[in-house]
Amino acid sequence: MNWHGVHAIYRFEMARWFRTIGQSLFSPVLSTSLYFIVFGSAIGSRMVAIDGVSYGAFIVPGLIMLSILTESVSNASFGIYMPKWAGTIYELLSAPVSPIEAVLGYVGAASTKSVIIGLVILATARLFVPFEIEHPLWMLTFLVLTSISFCLFGFILGVLAKGFEQLQIVPMLIITPLTFLGGTFYSISMLPEFWQKITLLNPVVYLISGFRWAFYGISDVNIAVSVAATAGFLGLCLSVVYWIFSTGYRLKS
């Protein structure tokens, strides 16, 4: 394993992130804080508790997951698209760096950014609503697995994208709506039975449900199903990334 190559890619991507720290970190934290102010403090004080958890605390895991999913996809897709756009991807392909090492560098950096953002938002949430984390190790596990999974997904998106505008389509038109409809602001048990079954087709439901279980021990779906869904999505993305590097699809052309 060429750890020097992995570290070089990782350090370059992290340095690029720190150069735009205002946009990369403070922007998602500020936007999520507005959700906490409006839904957690203002509206939440007038809402009944859900499964014994105050409404303000109930939406904390969903809002963190909303930021993690969008930032993971955006960071990873932009990280691999820029070398393609600038033409420096050929230097990477000709360097003594294997596909696994390249993915470790890019996805590792993007995942680190997402985890940092998630932890900062978690700390910020305590300023607005009181809450406790019942299973902190599981919370970190879900946070890391989700970050890695969607960074891999973002990596795939960055490889497939033909322009900067395409990098925004999936986060804006797919990820964000699925997260809002995946139980961020409510429990799916509050929906009519028909819509509960429809909602279970949304894969983000399993991520938010598992993450919320780590906080409060409550979930809309079985925790084992949430873990399996997250691991399955991770495995699928890994397989697609391996195929992309094996064939050079959209990298060498």
N, C-alpha and C positions, 0 to 999 in steps of 0.2 A: 504494500500500500504506500503510495507516494503522498505522505502526509504534508510534505512541503508544498506540493501543488494544491492540496485541499486547503491548507492554511492561507496560501496566497489568494485564492479565489474568495475565501471567507473574509479575509481581512479587507480586500478591495471592496466587497459588497457592503460590509459594515461601515467602512470609511465613507462610502457614497451616502449611506443612510444618515450618518452623523453630520454630513455637510448640509443636509436639508432637514435637520432635526425639528425645526419649527413646523414644517408641513407634515413630516413623517410621524411625529409623536404627539405634538400638542394639538394638532387638528382633530384626530380621532378622539382624543381624551376630552377636548372641549365640546365636540358634538355629542358625545355620550353623556357628558355632564349635564347638558341641556335636557336630555331625556330624563335624567334623574331628578332634575329640578321640576320639570313639568309633570311627569308621570309619578315619580317617587314621592316628592314632597307635596306638590299642589294637589294633584288628583288622588294620589295614594292615600292621603289622610282622610279622604271621603269614601274610600272603597272598603268593602268588607275583606277580612282575611281569607286567604285561599289555603285550604288544608292546614289551618293553624298558623300560617305564615303571613305577616303583613304584606299588603300589596307592594309597597315600596321595596321590601326585601325580596319578594317573589320575582320581580322583574330583573334583579341584578344579574343572575346567571345568563338570562336571555340577551341582555344588552351587551354583556362582555362577549358572548358568543357572536353577536352581530358584528362587533368590531373585529374580532379575531378572524372570522370568515372572509370579510371584505378585505382586510389588510393583508392577510396571508396570500390571497389570490393576486392582489394588486402588486405586492412587493416581489413575489416570485416571477410573475409574468413580465414585469418591467425589467427585472434583473437579467433574464435571458434574452428578452427582445432587443435590448440596447446593443449587445454585441452583434446580433443579426443585422440590425439596422445600420450600424457603423462599419460592418464588415470585419470586425475583429474576431468573429466567431471562428474564422479559419485558423487564427493563431492558436485558439484553444484546441481545435480539432487536430492540429499538427504537433501540439505540445505533448510531452511524455506524461499525459494525464488520461487515465482511463475514464470511460463513461460514469462508472460508479463514483470515482473521485470528483468528477465535475459536478455531479448531482449532489454529493455530500457538501461541496463548497457552496453552491448556489442555494440549495434548499436549506442547508444548515444555517446560513446567514439569514434567509427570509424567515425561518422558523424562530430564530433567536429574536428577531425584531417583533414578531407577533406575540411571543411569550412576554417580552418586556412590556409591550403595549397592554396586554391583558392584565399583567400584574399592576401596572400603573393605574389602569381603570379600576381594578379591584380596590386599590388603596384609596382612590378618589371617591368611590362609592360610599366608603365609610364616613365621608364628610357629610353625606346627605341622608343616608338611611342606616339604622343599626341592624347588623346581621351577624351571624356566627356561621362558621364552616364546620359541618359535622364530620366530614371525611376529607381532611386537607390533602392527604396523599393521593386519593382518587381524584380530587379536584385538579391537582398538578398533572396527574396522568392524562386526564381528559384534555386539559389545556395543551399539553405537549403533543399528544396524538392528533388532536384536531388541527393544530398548527402545522404539523408535518404533512398531514393528509392534504390539506387545502393549499399548502405551498407546492406540493407535487402537482396538484391540479392546476395551480396557477402557472407552474413551469410548463406544463403541457399546453396551456392556453397561449403562453408567450411564444412557444415554438410554432403553433398553428396560425397565430395572428399575422395578417398581412399589412396592418397599419395600426397606428396608435389608437384610433377610435375603436378598433375591435377589442383592445385591451379593457375597455370600459363597459362593453356590452354585457358580458357575463356577470360582473359584480353588480351592475345597476339594474339589469332587467331580469336576472335569474336569482343570484345569491340573496340580495336584499329582500325581494318579495317572498322567497321561500322562508327566509328567517322570520319575517314579520308574521307569516302564516303558520309558522312552526311552533307556536306557543311561547313566543317572547313575552307577550303582554297578557297571556291568559293560559289557563289550563285547558287542554282539549276536552277534558271531561265536562266542561261547561257547554260544549257544543251539542246540538242534536245528534242522535245516534248515526244518522246517515252521514253527516259532515265529519263525525269522528273517524269513520271508516275511510273517507276521502282523505282526511288529513294524514292518516297513517301511511299514505303513499308518498308523503313528503319526507325525504331522507333527513332533512335538517331537524325534524321532530325528535329523532333518536339521539342526535347530538345534544340538543338543548335539554331534553329530558334526563339524559345521563349526567350532564353537567349540573343540573339543578338537584339531582339526587345527591351528588357529592356535597352540596351545600346544606340541604335540609332533610335528606333522607326520604324525600317524596319524588315521585316520577309518574309520568303519564304512560310509560311503557316499561316493561321489565328491564332491569339494569343489565342483565346478561345480553338481551337483544341489542341494547344501546352499544355495549362494548363490541359485540360481534359486528354490528353495522359499521362502526368506526374502523375496526380492523379490516373489514372487507373492503371498504372504500380505499383504505391505505394500500392494501395489496393490489387492488385494481390499478391505482395510479402508478405504483411501482412497476407493474407489468407494462403499462403503456410507455413510461419513460424509458424502460429498458429496450423496448421495441424501437423507439425513436432513435436512440443512439446506435442500436445494432444496424439499422437500415439507413441512417443518415437522413431520414425523412424531414424535409423542410430545414435541414441544417446545412447540407452540402449544396443545395440548389439556390 
